């Protein structure tokens, strides 16, 4: 079914290495979110894009995390260098906009293990 | 700052019993609340939103501004309701979507 696509599904890296995740939102969705979900916790918003502009990155650890959304469509999230505590599922979501009652659609997530 | 609290990490009920998943929020503005659900091996998906005042799969949730709560209820639980449930709040000018820590519901046969 058409939906938010993420890759890879799984990634194992050593600490201090770099990693990148890719997200393809639903066609026509202006808003894109990246969430970090640590085991046993709810998703935590890292960054929110409206088209290709950042509207909220207050919880993004900018010393090691970066994200971009080229041409307002696909997005990549990068971690450089990774730490053990970055082990989590990284979820991408998209929505038509930010209007009232707007539903966010989620991808399957990328499970990152840092060893 | 906005906050969503789900006090129960785990909840087990028997099939046919009523179920209530608790959610409390903290937000100075007018809240917009949602329940999301994640079934085993599936992606996170919207269950219902308070503004629609809808019943989905037999679930309802009423916003109580006095108690700052948005509890999810179902009168007769089914085994297929077993899943992880997240309460979520939309807030701020950028309309950030903030999640609670989730409740794992298990419906026993």
Interface residues (C-beta under 8 A of the other chain):
Chain A: X3 X4 X33 X35 X40 X41 X42 X43 X44 X45 X48 X50 X55 X56 X91 X93 X98 X100 X101 X102 X103 X104 X105 X106 X107 X108 X109
Chain B: X4 X6 X9 X32 X43 X44 X45 X46 X49 X51 X52 X86 X92 X94 X95 X96 X97 X98 X99 X100 X101 X102
